[in-house]
Amino acid sequence: MNQTKQKILSRSRELFNDLGTTNVSLRNIADDMKISVGNLQYHFKKREDIIEALYFQLVEEMNTIMLDPTANLLQSVLDVSSNMISKLYEYRFFFLDFVALTRKNQTIKQHYSELSKQREYQFMNMVDVMIQNSLFREERLKNEYLGLFKRIELMTNFWFSSVLIQEDTLSEHCLSDFKQMIHQSMFPYLTVRGREEFAAAFPEVMV
C-alpha cells in the first residue's frame, strides 16, 4: 500500500473514532488532510471503501497478535486477550457502528461471519490446550466452552457501544474494565492450578 493511501486510512480512522462514521464524509476527510476530494477519490471512490479497507486492516493486524511460546501459558493467553482489546480500541468506530456497517456492506458481513467461525475454532483449540495443561477444568455442561466463546464475542462486539450509552466518551478506564471483564469471564473455568497462576499474575484483582 502506498504512503498516501495509508495516510488517508490512518486519518480516516481517527476521524471515524472521534466523530462516528455517519458524521464523516469524503469532504471532511479531504479538508482535514488539506487535499482535494478528487485526489482522495483517486485512492478511495466512496467513504464505504475506506471503511472496508480499515476493516480488513484491523483483521490483518489482529492476526499478528500471537501467543508467546516462551511465556507462561495462562499469562500468554491473558496477554493476547488484552492486546487484542487494545487493538479493537484503535478501531473502535467499527464496533460503535457494528450493526449498521455490517448491514450496509455485505463484503464485511460475509467476511465477519467466516471470521467468527475461524475465531471459534481457534478459541476451542486454545481451550483444549488449557485443559491438557491442567489450567482449565473439563466441561460440566454441554457446549460450556462454546457458550463462553459466544459471550466473549458478544462483549467484544458491543462493549464500546454499551459504555457510550452511559458515558459521553470512551476512556482508558473503560479499556481496562473491558480487559478485566474478559479475564473475569475465564476465571470460573480455571483449575486450582490455573487460579494460583492467575493470582500470581494479577494479585491486584484478588480478594
C-alpha positions as CSV (number, residue, x, y, z in Angstrom):
1,M,0.0,0.0,0.0
2,N,1.4,3.4,-1.0
3,Q,2.2,6.1,1.6
4,T,-0.7,8.4,0.6
5,K,-3.3,5.7,0.8
6,Q,-2.1,4.6,4.3
7,K,-2.2,8.3,5.5
8,I,-5.8,8.5,4.3
9,L,-6.7,5.3,6.2
10,S,-4.9,6.5,9.3
11,R,-6.5,9.9,9.4
12,S,-10.0,8.5,8.4
13,R,-9.8,6.0,11.3
14,E,-9.1,8.9,13.7
15,L,-12.0,10.9,12.4
16,F,-14.3,7.9,12.5
17,N,-13.2,7.2,16.1
18,D,-13.8,10.8,17.2
19,L,-17.0,11.6,15.3
20,G,-18.6,8.4,14.1
21,T,-18.8,7.1,10.6
22,T,-22.1,8.8,9.8
23,N,-20.7,12.2,10.7
24,V,-17.6,12.0,8.4
25,S,-17.8,12.5,4.7
26,L,-15.2,12.3,2.0
27,R,-15.2,16.1,2.0
28,N,-14.5,16.1,5.8
29,I,-11.5,13.7,5.3
30,A,-10.2,15.7,2.3
31,D,-10.5,19.0,4.2
32,D,-8.8,17.6,7.3
33,M,-5.9,16.3,5.2
34,K,-5.8,19.5,3.1
35,I,-6.2,17.6,-0.2
36,S,-8.9,17.8,-2.8
37,V,-11.8,15.4,-2.9
38,G,-10.7,14.4,-6.4
39,N,-7.3,13.4,-5.0
40,L,-8.9,11.5,-2.2
41,Q,-11.2,9.7,-4.7
42,Y,-8.2,8.6,-6.8
43,H,-7.5,6.3,-3.9
44,F,-11.0,5.6,-2.5
45,K,-14.1,6.3,-4.6
46,K,-16.5,6.2,-1.6
47,R,-16.4,6.5,2.2
48,E,-17.6,2.9,2.3
49,D,-14.4,1.9,0.5
50,I,-12.3,3.4,3.3
51,I,-14.4,1.7,6.0
52,E,-14.0,-1.6,4.2
53,A,-10.2,-1.1,3.8
54,L,-9.9,-0.3,7.5
55,Y,-11.9,-3.4,8.5
56,F,-9.5,-5.6,6.6
57,Q,-6.6,-3.7,8.0
58,L,-7.9,-4.4,11.5
59,V,-8.3,-8.1,10.7
60,E,-4.7,-8.3,9.4
61,E,-3.3,-6.6,12.5
62,M,-5.4,-8.8,14.8
63,N,-3.9,-11.9,13.1
64,T,-0.4,-10.8,14.1
65,I,-1.2,-11.0,17.8
66,M,0.1,-14.4,18.8
67,L,0.8,-16.4,21.9
68,D,4.3,-16.0,23.3
69,P,5.7,-19.6,23.2
70,T,8.4,-18.6,25.8
71,A,5.9,-17.3,28.4
72,N,3.7,-19.0,31.0
73,L,0.7,-20.4,29.0
74,L,-2.0,-18.8,31.1
75,Q,-0.2,-15.5,31.2
76,S,0.3,-15.6,27.5
77,V,-3.4,-16.3,26.8
78,L,-4.5,-13.4,29.0
79,D,-1.9,-11.1,27.5
80,V,-3.1,-12.0,24.0
81,S,-6.7,-11.1,25.0
82,S,-5.5,-7.8,26.5
83,N,-3.5,-7.0,23.3
84,M,-6.5,-7.8,21.1
85,I,-8.7,-5.5,23.2
86,S,-6.2,-2.7,22.8
87,K,-6.2,-3.2,19.0
88,L,-10.0,-3.2,18.9
89,Y,-9.9,0.2,20.7
90,E,-7.8,1.6,17.9
91,Y,-10.6,0.7,15.5
92,R,-13.5,1.4,17.9
93,F,-15.6,3.2,15.4
94,F,-16.3,-0.1,13.7
95,F,-17.8,-1.6,16.9
96,L,-19.7,1.5,17.7
97,D,-21.5,1.3,14.4
98,F,-21.2,-2.5,14.1
99,V,-24.8,-3.4,13.1
100,A,-25.2,-0.5,10.6
101,L,-21.9,-1.2,8.9
102,T,-22.4,-4.9,8.5
103,R,-26.0,-4.3,7.2
104,K,-24.7,-1.9,4.6
105,N,-21.6,-3.7,3.5
106,Q,-22.2,-7.3,2.5
107,T,-18.5,-7.9,1.9
108,I,-17.7,-7.1,5.5
109,K,-20.7,-9.0,6.8
110,Q,-19.9,-12.2,4.9
111,H,-16.2,-12.0,5.9
112,Y,-17.0,-11.4,9.5
113,S,-19.3,-14.4,9.5
114,E,-16.5,-16.6,8.3
115,L,-14.0,-14.9,10.6
116,S,-16.3,-15.7,13.6
117,K,-16.1,-19.4,12.7
118,Q,-12.4,-19.2,12.5
119,R,-12.1,-17.5,15.9
120,E,-14.4,-20.1,17.4
121,Y,-12.2,-22.9,16.1
122,Q,-9.1,-21.1,17.4
123,F,-10.7,-20.5,20.8
124,M,-11.8,-24.1,21.2
125,N,-8.3,-25.3,20.3
126,M,-6.9,-22.9,23.0
127,V,-9.4,-24.4,25.5
128,D,-8.2,-27.9,24.7
129,V,-4.6,-26.9,25.3
130,M,-5.5,-25.2,28.6
131,I,-7.3,-28.4,29.7
132,Q,-4.4,-30.6,28.7
133,N,-2.1,-28.3,30.8
134,S,-4.5,-28.6,33.8
135,L,-5.3,-24.8,33.7
136,F,-8.9,-25.1,32.6
137,R,-11.3,-27.7,34.0
138,E,-13.3,-30.2,31.9
139,E,-16.8,-29.2,30.8
140,R,-19.6,-29.7,33.3
141,L,-22.4,-28.6,30.9
142,K,-22.8,-29.5,27.2
143,N,-21.1,-26.9,25.0
144,E,-20.0,-25.0,28.0
145,Y,-16.9,-23.6,26.4
146,L,-18.7,-22.8,23.2
147,G,-21.0,-20.7,25.3
148,L,-18.0,-18.9,26.9
149,F,-16.7,-18.1,23.4
150,K,-20.1,-16.6,22.4
151,R,-20.3,-14.5,25.5
152,I,-16.8,-13.1,24.9
153,E,-17.7,-12.4,21.3
154,L,-20.8,-10.5,22.3
155,M,-18.8,-8.4,24.8
156,T,-16.2,-7.8,22.1
157,N,-18.7,-6.6,19.5
158,F,-20.8,-4.4,21.8
159,W,-18.8,-3.3,24.8
160,F,-17.8,0.1,23.5
161,S,-21.5,0.8,22.5
162,S,-22.6,-0.2,25.9
163,V,-20.2,2.2,27.6
164,L,-21.3,5.1,25.4
165,I,-24.9,4.6,26.4
166,Q,-23.9,5.6,30.0
167,E,-20.9,7.9,29.4
168,D,-20.0,10.7,27.0
169,T,-16.7,9.4,25.8
170,L,-14.6,6.2,25.8
171,S,-11.6,6.4,28.1
172,E,-8.6,4.3,29.0
173,H,-10.6,3.4,32.1
174,C,-13.2,1.7,30.0
175,L,-10.5,-0.2,28.2
176,S,-9.1,-1.6,31.5
177,D,-12.6,-2.5,32.6
178,F,-13.1,-4.4,29.3
179,K,-9.9,-6.4,29.8
180,Q,-10.9,-7.2,33.4
181,M,-14.3,-8.4,32.3
182,I,-12.7,-10.8,29.8
183,H,-10.4,-12.1,32.5
184,Q,-13.2,-12.5,34.9
185,S,-15.2,-14.4,32.3
186,M,-12.4,-17.0,32.1
187,F,-11.7,-17.2,35.9
188,P,-14.6,-19.6,36.8
189,Y,-13.2,-22.2,34.4
190,L,-9.7,-22.3,35.9
191,T,-8.5,-25.3,37.9
192,V,-6.8,-24.9,41.3
193,R,-3.5,-24.6,39.5
194,G,-5.0,-22.1,37.0
195,R,-6.3,-19.9,39.8
196,E,-2.9,-20.0,41.6
197,E,-1.2,-18.8,38.4
198,F,-3.9,-16.2,37.8
199,A,-3.5,-14.9,41.3
200,A,0.3,-14.7,40.8
201,A,-0.1,-12.8,37.6
202,F,-2.9,-10.4,38.8
203,P,-2.6,-10.1,42.6
204,E,-4.2,-6.6,42.5
205,V,-7.6,-8.0,41.4
206,M,-7.8,-10.8,44.0
207,V,-9.7,-10.6,47.3
